[in-house]
């Protein structure tokens, strides 16, 4: 009995298998022939390209899914895209869904599952046309209910005064700032090239032209280029020329670059040159910068004294009190001592120059604290006030407090 049943199944498969294969082949061939025709106006047509082999191509003959055939001029077709299997299936099932909110929502969900985002949006839009209060469709399209009305996020941002700029919502003022910054950066890049080229001319046949060009710069966009050239240049004469060029720009940003150089430049000659130029046009912001550098806890003693020297040249009364507080400063040092076999033993170590002490465990590093009397700070105070209490900070503080109380001595600068 089993053998007879097996023979019946085999005969049935032999009879129907060619038919099934043929049907599948026709279905695949039909799907492969379905394509999307993108028109020059942006719209799309889906169908079978019937005259693919016709050359020269003057028109496209397309059989639509509904069975109708259309012919379009070749100039109307922008490009032809192959239709994906899911898109083929979509074209097949679209007519089977009713034009109701419920059915269109189901079709939109089908499109979501098959990652057909553009088709999904079409059906979501149809859902809210049929049912304006369909919450899920509204949410899917990016709507939110604000004060009883449905509104997309984009429309809400526009109402609030925002504009889409490079994929982000920005206020018009922010866009203007971004555009100005972009323009400034482009302009600065041009100056980097110019300054580099002119510095390359120095000492050659175009030496005088290079000097004239550098000394007539008045564009603030050149400040960064000049500052970078000053940092990299080794020739002292060229560096002095670059300092003069910075000073001629005569802006706060240029003055700041000179102030930085006045404290930090590796050359004493350049530091002095920057101070000479800053002294000609004293700016409160420059004084504030020097005070900040002098009081910075990260500043070492040489830096503190150079900043104090700068303040002495600026002669701004506002710097008197910060100078008094910087007469004597404390600094910490890490000293690694050799030896120390016992990790639990405590040892005292002397700091640089023999002053100060600190506590360490075993052979580990020792942290010591030293006090420094800053001569340049004292010199600046004496130069500005005309009095001298040496490094006695209490005496200086008492004197300064008395000066502030006296209406006749409000200005602590020496006449």
KAMOQUI-V128105 format. One record per backbone hydrogen bond with DSSP energy under -1.0 kcal/mol. NH is the residue of the N-H (numbers start at 1). CO is the residue of the C=O. Records with the same first field share a line. If there is no record, write none. Layout:
NH: CO ; CO
This chain:
5: 1
6: 2
7: 3
8: 4
9: 5
10: 6
11: 7
12: 8
13: 9
14: 10
15: 11
16: 12
17: 13
20: 16
21: 17
22: 18
23: 19
24: 20
25: 21
26: 22
27: 23
28: 24
29: 25
30: 26
31: 27
32: 28
33: 29
35: 47
36: 81
37: 45
38: 79
39: 43
40: 76
42: 39
45: 37
47: 35
48: 63
50: 61
54: 51
60: 72
62: 70
63: 48
64: 68
67: 64
70: 62
72: 60
74: 58
76: 73
77: 74
78: 38
79: 38
81: 36
83: 34
88: 84
89: 85
90: 86
91: 87
92: 88
93: 89
94: 90
96: 93
97: 94
100: 98
104: 100
105: 101
106: 102
107: 103
108: 104
109: 105
110: 106
111: 107
112: 108
113: 109
114: 110
115: 112
116: 111
120: 116
121: 117
122: 118
123: 119
124: 120
125: 121
126: 122
127: 123
128: 124
129: 125
130: 126
131: 127
134: 131
135: 133
138: 134
139: 135
140: 136
141: 137
142: 139
143: 138
144: 151
146: 149
149: 146
151: 144
153: 142
156: 152
157: 153
158: 154
159: 155
160: 156
161: 158
162: 157
163: 170
165: 168
168: 165
170: 163
175: 171
176: 172
177: 173
178: 174
179: 175
180: 176
181: 177
182: 178
183: 179
184: 180
185: 181
186: 182
187: 183
188: 184
189: 185
190: 186
191: 187
192: 188
193: 189
194: 190
195: 191
196: 192
197: 193
198: 194
199: 195
200: 196
204: 201
207: 204
210: 206
211: 207
212: 208
213: 209
214: 210
215: 211
222: 219
223: 220
226: 222
227: 223
228: 224
229: 225
230: 226
231: 227
232: 228
233: 229
239: 235
240: 236
241: 237
242: 238
243: 239
244: 240
245: 241
246: 242
247: 243
248: 244
255: 251
256: 252
257: 253
258: 254
259: 255
260: 256
261: 257
262: 258
263: 259
264: 260
265: 261
271: 267
272: 268
273: 269
274: 270
275: 271
276: 272
277: 273
278: 274
279: 275
287: 283
288: 284
289: 285
290: 286
291: 287
292: 288
293: 289
294: 290
295: 291
299: 296
304: 300
305: 301
306: 302
307: 303
308: 304
309: 305
310: 306
311: 307
312: 308
313: 309
314: 310
315: 311
319: 316
320: 317
323: 319
324: 320
325: 321
327: 324
329: 372
331: 370
333: 368
335: 366
345: 342
347: 360
351: 355
354: 351
360: 347
362: 345
364: 361
366: 335
368: 333
370: 331
372: 329
374: 327
378: 374
379: 375
380: 376
381: 377
382: 378
383: 379
384: 380
385: 381
386: 382
392: 389
393: 391
396: 392
397: 393
398: 394
399: 395
400: 396
401: 397
402: 398
403: 399
404: 400
405: 401
406: 402
409: 406
414: 384
